[in-house]
Structure formats: structure tokens, C-alpha cells
Amino acid sequence: MISWLVIGVLIIVALIAIKIGHLRHRIFIILLILFAIFLYISMTMVSTTNQLDLKSSEGVFHSLKVYTGWLANGFQNAKVLAGKAIKMDWTSTNGSFLDKAPLQNQDKET
């Protein structure tokens, strides 16, 4: 319940900030709010999944280690995906695929 309340407050603050500032300030505020929502949601997901204790200082430090490890793993996965996408041959096209698709539609019509 509290998490939805925090998300709702952040959205309301974002809407108020959009009404107030100039375009450059609006974009910055929107990005800042989206970053805050991402951090909040990801922290709550990691803490509930790993059942982290945030009531003691040792628990907080352990939680920070787990969360930074989770973020590092996410960036590592993004790096691997980007590397594999870069290594793909995007210039070659399979002409037979493009040629067969219209022929299949013509066969069905006759």
C-alpha cells in the first residue's frame, strides 16, 4: 500500500512540475521522476525477492551490496545484448523471403 502511495505522490509531483517549468526544465524533471520511480520499484523488487533487512546498519549495507550487484548484472546483460546486436550482419537480406511472401498470397486468391 505504501509503495503505491509513493508512486502516486511522485506522479502528482511530476504533473505539477510539468505545469510550472520551461521545456528544458520539464524534460529534466520528467527524466528525474522516471529515474526515481525506476530506483524505487527496482529497490522494492530486490528487497522483497531477497527478503532484505533494512532495520539494522548491517542489513542496509548488505542490501546495498545486493542491489548494486543486481544493477551491475543488468548492465552486464545489456552490454552482452548490445555486443551481439552489433556483431550481427544487418546488411544482408534474404531475397527469397521477400519474394515468396507475395506469391503465397497470390496462390490463395486463385
C-alpha positions, -999 to +999 in steps of 0.1 A: +000+000+000+028+024+009+046+017-024+016+027-045+012+058-023+048+068-030+044+062-068+012+082-068+029+111-050+058+110-075+034+111-104+015+141-089+047+159-083+057+152-119+025+166-132+028+198-111+064+202-122+054+199-158+029+227-155+054+250-139+087+249-158+100+256-192+106+228-218+142+222-208+133+220-172+103+198-179+124+172-197+149+172-168+121+169-143+105+141-162+137+122-165+144+127-128+110+115-118+113+084-141+147+077-126+133+080-091+104+056-100+128+031-115+150+032-084+121+028-061+104+000-080+137-019-085+148-015-049+114-028-036+116-057-060+151-067-050+144-062-013+112-083-013+127-110-035+158-114-013+140-106+020+165-080+029+165-064+064+166-026+063+163-021+100+199-025+110+231-009+096+245-043+086+213-051+068+214-018+049+250-024+038+241-059+028+211-046+009+233-020-009+257-048-020+228-069-033+212-040-051+245-028-067+252-064-077+217-066-093+223-033-112+258-044-123+243-077-136+216-058-155+242-036-172+263-066-180+233-082-197+226-050-216+263-049-227+262-085-239+229-079-258+243-048-275+275-065-284+256-094-300+234-069-319+264-051-332+281-083-344+250-093-365+251-088-402+224-062-407+233-055-444+224-089-459+187-096-468+171-128-476+156-121-510+138-154-512+117-145-481+107-112-496+099-128-530+079-158-516+055-138-494+036-121-523+035-154-542+018-172-513-009-146-512-015-149-549-018-187-547-046-183-521-066-159-542-068-182-572 
